[in-house]
């Protein structure tokens, strides 16, 4: 059985299996090559969420082991933008779908978001299927939307809206896993 809980500083060591694995970070812009780089990224990027006033990141726990992380990495005007990454060894078991469903519930009920979005590289089929499984719908392909290291990337925009009942149905079904 998996659960999610707030990211804590003690979780940093568990991130190495995720962020040093090229398959897990295939579609992740920040590439880490050492434990020191992972530590720096986690402290600066994730723990800074507290300082920026964003809701804290969550970790996905399976048998007392951190297997993934998910969060709202941006918010504006009642809209939360979600991001997630999982240790490749634990893919294809429904863990991310269940965790993401719980985060959506938090976003709609505790954060009072009326809309939750996800930005996904078009070739990232696994993430797109996960989003669709929990009720997100692809709304657009945004050409040359993201610039990273002087390269432009197309991005697919996925969204789920609170007023639509599909998120509640998908949330309830995900609790069966």
Backbone torsions as a table, in degrees:
resi	resn	phi	psi	omega
1	UNK	NA	133.0	178.5
2	UNK	-100.6	162.0	173.9
3	UNK	-147.8	163.1	172.3
4	UNK	-118.4	149.7	175.1
5	UNK	-150.8	166.8	-179.0
6	UNK	-61.5	142.3	173.8
7	UNK	-63.3	134.3	177.0
8	UNK	-123.6	159.1	-178.7
9	UNK	-59.1	-31.6	179.2
10	UNK	-65.5	-14.5	-179.1
11	UNK	-81.1	-10.0	-173.6
12	UNK	-58.0	-40.3	179.6
13	UNK	-61.5	-30.7	-178.9
14	UNK	-72.2	-14.7	-176.6
15	UNK	-77.8	-14.7	-177.4
16	UNK	-60.7	-43.3	-179.7
17	UNK	-61.3	-27.1	-179.7
18	UNK	-85.5	-56.0	-168.6
19	UNK	-84.0	-8.7	174.2
20	UNK	-101.0	3.1	179.2
21	UNK	-97.8	114.7	-177.6
22	UNK	-59.3	-30.6	178.8
23	UNK	-72.4	-39.6	178.6
24	UNK	-65.5	-33.5	-174.9
25	UNK	-105.1	19.8	-177.6
26	UNK	-52.2	-40.2	-178.3
27	UNK	-109.4	20.9	179.7
28	UNK	-99.2	129.1	-175.3
29	UNK	-70.9	-35.8	-178.7
30	UNK	-86.9	110.2	179.2
31	UNK	-99.0	129.3	179.1
32	UNK	-108.6	139.2	-178.8
33	UNK	-112.8	-5.6	-178.4
34	UNK	-150.4	164.7	177.1
35	UNK	-61.7	-35.1	179.7
36	UNK	-64.3	-39.4	178.1
37	UNK	-67.2	-37.4	176.6
38	UNK	-64.4	-46.5	178.4
39	UNK	-57.0	-46.5	-178.9
40	UNK	-62.7	-46.7	-179.6
41	UNK	-60.5	-45.4	-177.6
42	UNK	-65.1	-42.7	-178.4
43	UNK	-68.9	-45.5	-177.0
44	UNK	-74.6	-51.4	-172.0
45	UNK	-76.8	-51.0	-172.7
46	UNK	-86.2	-47.2	-177.8
47	UNK	-71.1	-16.5	175.6
48	UNK	-73.4	-13.4	177.4
49	UNK	-55.9	-38.5	179.0
50	UNK	-60.1	-44.9	-178.5
51	UNK	-68.3	-29.4	-179.1
52	UNK	-87.1	0.3	177.5
53	UNK	80.8	12.4	177.8
54	UNK	-85.4	156.1	174.5
55	UNK	-61.7	142.8	-176.4
56	UNK	-61.7	147.9	173.1
57	UNK	-67.3	155.7	177.1
58	UNK	-115.9	149.3	171.7
59	UNK	-109.1	152.6	176.9
60	UNK	-99.9	125.1	-175.5
61	UNK	-112.6	130.7	172.8
62	UNK	-130.4	120.1	-179.3
63	UNK	50.0	47.9	178.7
64	UNK	65.1	15.5	178.5
65	UNK	-116.7	134.7	175.8
66	UNK	-74.9	121.7	-179.0
67	UNK	-116.9	-4.7	179.9
68	UNK	-172.3	174.2	179.9
69	UNK	-143.7	143.4	176.8
70	UNK	-148.1	154.0	-174.1
71	UNK	-166.1	170.0	166.6
72	UNK	-96.7	109.3	-174.3
73	UNK	-91.6	-1.4	176.5
74	UNK	-161.9	152.8	173.4
75	UNK	-152.4	143.0	-180.0
76	UNK	-162.3	134.6	173.4
77	UNK	49.2	43.5	178.2
78	UNK	79.8	12.5	-180.0
79	UNK	-116.3	129.4	174.2
80	UNK	-106.8	142.4	177.0
81	UNK	-113.7	122.3	-173.0
82	UNK	-98.3	147.7	172.4
83	UNK	-139.1	153.2	-179.1
84	UNK	-156.3	153.9	176.8
85	UNK	-152.6	145.6	-176.3
86	UNK	-136.0	148.8	172.4
87	UNK	-59.2	124.9	-175.6
88	UNK	-55.1	-31.2	-178.5
89	UNK	-62.4	-19.8	-174.1
90	UNK	-109.7	12.6	178.7
91	UNK	-72.9	161.8	174.6
92	UNK	69.6	28.1	175.8
93	UNK	-121.7	-0.6	-178.8
94	UNK	84.3	5.2	-177.2
95	UNK	-64.3	-44.5	-178.4
96	UNK	-67.8	-37.5	178.4
97	UNK	-60.6	-44.1	179.9
98	UNK	-65.1	-46.7	-179.2
99	UNK	-63.5	-42.9	-179.9
100	UNK	-65.0	-37.9	176.1
101	UNK	-60.3	-41.0	178.2
102	UNK	-66.1	-39.5	179.0
103	UNK	-67.0	-38.1	176.4
104	UNK	-60.6	-44.6	177.8
105	UNK	-58.1	-43.7	177.8
106	UNK	-62.9	-44.1	-179.6
107	UNK	-60.5	-43.9	-178.2
108	UNK	-78.3	-35.4	-174.2
109	UNK	-95.0	-42.5	-177.1
110	UNK	-91.6	-36.8	-178.4
111	UNK	-91.1	-11.8	-179.8
112	UNK	60.8	32.4	173.1
113	UNK	-68.7	145.3	173.1
114	UNK	-100.4	-10.4	-177.9
115	UNK	-152.8	140.4	174.9
116	UNK	-125.7	131.0	-178.1
117	UNK	-116.5	160.2	171.8
118	UNK	-140.7	136.0	175.6
119	UNK	-105.2	127.6	-172.1
120	UNK	-135.3	137.3	172.2
121	UNK	-63.3	136.3	-176.9
122	UNK	-55.3	-30.7	-178.3
123	UNK	-85.1	-1.7	-178.9
124	UNK	-86.7	74.9	-174.1
125	UNK	-62.5	-40.9	-178.0
126	UNK	-59.9	-46.4	-179.8
127	UNK	-66.8	-38.9	179.4
128	UNK	-63.3	-41.3	177.9
129	UNK	-65.6	-39.4	177.6
130	UNK	-61.7	-46.8	179.4
131	UNK	-60.1	-45.4	-179.9
132	UNK	-64.4	-36.5	-179.8
133	UNK	-60.8	-32.4	-178.3
134	UNK	-98.9	7.1	171.6
135	UNK	111.0	-0.2	176.8
136	UNK	-71.1	151.3	176.6
137	UNK	-124.0	138.1	175.4
138	UNK	-72.5	123.4	-179.2
139	UNK	-102.3	-27.7	-175.4
140	UNK	-165.0	157.7	164.5
141	UNK	-111.2	116.5	-176.1
142	UNK	-99.2	109.5	-176.5
143	UNK	-70.7	136.2	177.5
144	UNK	49.2	42.3	-174.5
145	UNK	-80.3	-35.0	-172.4
146	UNK	-117.0	130.4	175.0
147	UNK	-108.4	128.1	176.7
148	UNK	-143.5	123.3	-179.5
149	UNK	50.0	50.6	176.6
150	UNK	62.2	20.8	175.7
151	UNK	-121.9	140.8	179.0
152	UNK	-99.1	139.7	-178.1
153	UNK	-125.8	141.0	168.9
154	UNK	-76.9	147.8	-179.3
155	UNK	-136.8	137.0	173.0
156	UNK	-90.0	135.0	178.1
157	UNK	-101.8	121.5	175.3
158	UNK	-113.3	148.4	179.3
159	UNK	-150.6	156.0	171.9
160	UNK	-136.9	139.8	-174.3
161	UNK	-117.0	138.6	-175.8
162	UNK	-59.7	-38.7	-175.5
163	UNK	-67.6	-16.1	-179.8
164	UNK	-86.2	135.9	-173.8
165	UNK	-75.6	-13.5	-175.2
166	UNK	-62.5	-29.6	-180.0
167	UNK	-68.4	-36.0	179.2
168	UNK	-67.5	-43.6	178.8
169	UNK	-61.8	-46.3	-179.9
170	UNK	-67.0	-35.6	177.3
171	UNK	-63.9	-46.1	-179.4
172	UNK	-64.3	-41.2	179.4
173	UNK	-67.1	-34.9	-178.1
174	UNK	-68.4	-22.9	-179.2
175	UNK	-71.4	-12.0	179.5
176	UNK	-77.1	-25.5	-177.0
177	UNK	-58.1	NA	NA
